[in-house]
Each structure stands twice: as C-alpha cells, then as structure tokens.
Amino acid sequence: MINFDNALIVGVGSIGYKHVKFLNSISTNLFLVDPIFANPNGRKILKEFEPCQHYKNLVDIRVKFKKNDLAVISNWGPDHFNTMMSLISLGFKNFILEKPCTDSLIEIESLLSVAQKKELKISVNQGWYYDKLGSRINQISENLQIGEAEAIFIAGGARCISTAGSHWLSLANQIFLTNPDWIFSEAKNDLINPRSSNLSYYEGIFSFTYPNFKRLSISLTNRSSISGRTEIYWRDAVGSLSANEINIYARDEFPVKNPITRYGLATKLIHREFLGSIEDSFFNLYNVFQNQNQNQFNVDLKNHLNVNKAIIYALISAEKGKRIKFNEKIKNEFYTRKFKIS
C-alpha cells in the first residue's frame, strides 16, 4: 500500500470520516476541511485524530501541496467539481472522488476534460468497481456453466437512485461489459436528504436496457425503510447479492427448452461466496495509486463518469416522459442543470 506525505479530506461526514480513519494509517500529515469544525462535534473528530490541521474552508489553506499528495473529495455532490478545481490550484494531482462524481452533464464533460489535460489520477469510490466484482461474477458464471447473466433486478425502500444507484449501475456495466443502450424512468424527488433539505432524494422506477435485451431494473420507494434486495438472473439460476456475499440458486430441473414458456423455483444452492469487507474495498480504492498508470486512470474515470451520466439521463427521462438513448444529445436546459444529487 502506498503512503502519502500529505492527505487532505474535504467533507468529514459519515463517508468522509471513514476516509480519515483509513488515511490516518497511511499518511504522515492529515488536513481536514469541513464547516463542522466550528461546533463541538467537529472538535471531537479533531481530538480523535490529533495531531492534524483543520480548516472550516478551503480558502483558508495557505499550504502548497506536491503532486504526490492526495486529496479526498467527500463533501456534497453539487460541490465536487468546484472543489476539485480549488484543490488543483493548491497543487494536487491525486484524488479520491466520492460518487456521484458531480450533479450535471456539463460538469461531467468538464471534469473529464480537465483530468485528461492535467493528467490527474482520480479514483472514484463507486462500490465494487475496484473489487472487480463484475468480472468475478462473470467468472463464477463460467465456472458453474450457467451462461451469461441476463438481468439484474433491484427493489427497496428509501435509498435514492444517486446514493445507491450508482453502485448498482456500475456493477451492471461491469457484468454486461458495456454502457446501457436505452434509459427510461418514472422518478420523483422528495427533499428528504439527511445531509440537507436542498439536496435531492429520488425514488421511482428506473430501467436500463443493454445490448441483446439484457437489463438493469431498479424500483425504489421513499415510503419504506426496508433496504431491499439485489438479484441477478441467469437463464436457469438466480443470485442474491448482499453487501458482502453472493448466493446462487439453480432450478432442480434444467435446462428448459427454448422458447422459455415454463418457470419454476430456484431452490438448489450451487454457489456461495464471501465478497469482502468495506476495509477490503477501501484498500482496493487506494491501492490503484501504486499499481495503475495514467492511461488506466483515464479509462476508469470515463467508466465512472458514464455511470454518473446514465443516472442523470434517467432523471431527464422522467421529466421528459420518454426513454433516452445513452449519449443522446441533450437540450441545454438539461445539459447545464444541476440536479443536486449527492
């Protein structure tokens, strides 16, 4: 694992706090930036991670950082792009960026352009990506000889399409080895985001259609506190995916002849695998700075931004009341709009 002389974290909320704990063991100097340091809760954090330098705002920092230092952006999504531009001016070239990368299409394009021109190394905390879970599931499919995954169905309560949806969409892109072709949604924004009433919190039905009619379907309701379930469907098997385990069940009698006109329960457990912990995921997220070159960072960032783009396209689809083709040209009113997802 690479070690950093200086590490700076912008936003020390629930996820930012986890970054601070992780970086505390692999960095010499910690710099924390958050308005919380104006109140007692912030002072508790400082006491836990003494000694460290803390600031209420980025503009207060007078340190000039080196290109090998690391900055973590874990504040609100709508602020990510401007925060990155400020950190670049302080000398940073290595970044951990929380999802969603940003909240508008114009900032997605600007972020990619800046990253490529300035040769930034950006690792995005988009669940399971650096764990290579998609390729691991595809390898399990091959080992079990159950064919390719055909669909991913997700249902649950108040999760928000930007909060959890980016993880699911990223996984689908990994499993299906491409971006979706078409996107359609019926979504509603409830302003119940616990971070701020100014931030969005979308429920609804979200459909992403991939080549050969493979699909990701997400159904969320803000009227339920149930976390829900994630299921992967093969032709004659189904997998239940939790935070750290996958269980795959097959029909007792298969295969069914084509076309499929009969169905049955999948009750025969054929595979169970532990997928790792959040500590493993953080290790993989940070370890790329040791084992990846600039080209791979560029490829990964584009993959992450494509997930970000697909989610925003889904929100646009809901407003327009029609399905949208991925990479479709979007009118300026939607292209420049900040959707306030975080």
N, C-alpha and C positions, 0 to 999 in steps of 0.2 A: 504494500500500500504506500502510495506517495505521501510525503509530508509537506506541509506548506509553512513557510516562514510567517506569512500573514494571511489571515482569513477574516473576511468581513461578511456579516449577515444583516440584510435589510429586512426587517419584519420578524419579530420574535414572538409570533403567536404559537398556536399548537404545533404546526409543522415546522416553523422556524426554530422553535425550542428543540425539536429533535435534531435539526441540523447543528445547533450549537453544541448539544451533548456529544454528537459524533465528532465534530471538528475539534472539540476540546482535547481529544486524544491524539490528533494528527496535525496539529498546528502549534506554532510557538507563540504567536500573538493573536488574540481574538479582538475584533472590533464589532460591536453590536450597535445597530441603528434602529430605533423604534420610539415613537412618541410615548410608549408605556413607561419610559424611564423618568417621566415626570410624576409618577404616582407610586405608592407603596409596593404594588405588585412587581413593578419593574425593579425596585431595589432588592426584592427577594431573589430575582434572577441574577442580579449582579453579585449578590453575596454568594450564590452557589458557584458562580464561575469566576471568582476572583483569582488572579488579577486579570482584568480585561478593560479595554477602553470602551466607553459607551457614549452615544450621541442621540439626541432627540430627532435630529435632521441631518441629511447628507450634506447640506450646505455648510454645516459647522466643521466638517473634516478638513484639516489642512495637511494631511499626510499625503505624500506622493508614493503610490504603490508601484511594485515591479510587475513585469508581465508574467512572472511565475507565481504570483499571489492569486488567491481565489476569492471570488465574491459570490454569495448566495442571495438570490432574489426570491424572497418568500413573503413579500407584502401582498396587497390586493392586486388581483389580475389586471384591472384597468390601469394600474400604475407601473406595470412591469417594463414596458418599452422605455418610458421616460427615465425610469430608474437605471436601466441598463446604459442609456446614453450618458447619464451623470457619472456612472461608475467607469465607463470608458475614458472619460475626461480625467479621472483620477489615476489612470494608468492600468486598469485591469484588462486582461485578455482571456482569463479563465473564469467561467461562470457555471454555477448550478442554477437552473431556472425552474421554478415550480410551475405546474400546469394550472390553468391554461396559460400558454406562453404569453398571450395577450388577448384582448377582447374585441378586436376589429380586423377586418380583412386588410385594410391599408397598412396597419401596423405589422401584420404578418409578413407582408411583402417587404416592408422597410426593414424589419428585423433580419430577414434572410439576406437582404442586400448588404446591410452593414456587417453582418457576421462574415460574409464571404470576402468583402473588400478589406476588412481589417484583420482577417484571419483569426477570428475569435474561436475559442474552443468552448462550446456550450453543451453541457449535459443536462437533460431535462428529466425531472422526476415524474415520469409518466409510467405508472405502475406496470411492472412485469417486463418492460422493454429491455433493460439491461440484464434481466434474469433470463432473457431469450426464451420466455415461456411458450410463445407461439411455435417456435421451431421444436421445442421439447415435446409439445402436444402432437405436432405432426410426426415426430419420430415415434411416439407411442402408438399413433395410428398405424404406422408402417409395421412396427413390431408385432402388433396384435392382428394385423391383416384385416382391419375393419374398413378399409378405404379412406377416402378423404372426408374431413368434416364438412357437413353440408349447411349447417345453420347454427347460430348462437342466439339463444332466447334468454332475455333478462327481464325480470319483473320485480318490483319492490316498492317501498314507500318513499319517504321524502329524502332523496339522495341528490337531486339536481343533475341535469344532463352534463353540466360542466364540471361538477365536483367528482362524480364517479364515472360519468360517461366517457371521459377521455381515456380512462384505463381500459374500458371495455372496447372502445373503438380501436385503440392502439393494438389490443390483443387480436381483434378480428382482422385487422390489416396484416398482422404477422402470420396468422393462421391461413388466410386466403391469399397471402403473398402479393397484395395489391391494394389500392385505394378503392372505395366504392364507386360504382358507375352512376347510381342514382340515389337521391336522398329525398325523403318525404317525412313530414312530421305534422302533428297536431299538438301544439305546445301552449302552455300558459305560464306566465311569470307571476309568481307570488313573491312579494317583497318581504320574505321571512328569513333572509340570510342572517345567520347569527353574528357574522362579522360586522354588518352594518345594514340598516334599512335602505341604504342607497344602492346596495348590490342586488343583482338578480338571483332568482332561485326558480328554475324552470322544472315543471312537471309535464307529462304528456306521453304521447306515443311517437316513437322515433324509428324510422325504417331506413336501413342502408342496404341497397341491393348491389351485389358484386357480380363479376362475370360468371357465366354458367348458372345464374339464378341462385347462387349462394347468398345468404343473407344474415344480417345482424338486426335483431328487433329488440327495442328497449321500451318497456312500459313502466312509468313511474307515477305515483300519486303523492301529493303533499298532504293527503288526508290519512296517511298511515305511517306509523312509526316502525314498521317491520322492515328489516334490512333487505329481505327478499332472497332471490336465488338466481344463480347463473348456470345455465345448462348448455352443453354443446351436443349437437345431434349429428350422428353418423347415420348411414343407411339403416343399420340394424342394431345400433347401440346408442347410449346416451351417457354423457359425463356430467357429473355435478361438481362444480368448481367453487371452492370456498377460498378464504384468504390464504390458506397455506396447504391445501390438499385437494387432490382430484380423485374422484371415484367414478369408474366407468362400468356400466352395466350393459349386458347384451341380452337379447331375446334368447329364451331357452331353445327355440327352434328358428333357425335362419340358415340361409337367406330366403327371403320371399321373392318369388319371380317378378319380373317387370311386366307391365307397369305395377306399381305398388298400390293394391286395392284392399289389402288386409293389414290390420295393425294388431299389435299385442304389447303386453307389458315387458319391459326390460328388467329382469329381476336377478340375473346371473352376474355376480360381481366378477369381472375379468381383470381389473387393474385398480390398484390403489397406490398413490404416490404422494409423499410429503414434498411440497414445492419450495420450502424455505421460509425464513422469517423476515421480518422487517429489517433486522440487522444485516441479513444477507443482501437484501435489496439495496440498502444504503452503501454497503461495501462495493457492490457492483456499479452503483451510480457514480461513486467517487473514483473507483479504480480505473475508469476509462482514461483519466488524465495521465496514467502511467503507461497504458498499453495501446492507445489509439493514435493514429496520425491525423493530420489536418483534414485530409480527404474524407476519412471515416466520420469525423465530427460533422463535416458538411452534409454528408449523406444522412446521418442520424437526425440532424436538425431539420432537414427537409421532411423527413418522415414524421417527426413530431409536429411540425407546422401544418402538415397535411391533415393530421388528426384535428388540430385546432380549427382549421378551415372547414372541415366537414361538419363540425359541431355548429359553427356559425351559419353554414349553409342550411342546417336543419332548422335553426331559428328563423332564418329568412323564409324558408319553405312554409313554415307555419303562418307567417304574416301574409305571404302571397297566396296561400291556399292551393299550392300546386307543387308537384315534385320538381326537383332541380338536378340537373346533370352536374357531376363533380367537375370543377374547373370552369363551369359556365360563367360567361361574362355577366357581372352583376352591376346593376344601375348604381349611380354614385350615392344615392340616398342610403343604400345599404352597405356599399363599399366603404364608406367613411364612418358609418355609425359605430359608436362604442356601445356594446351590448351589456356592459357592466357585469360580466360573468367573472367568478373568482372561485 
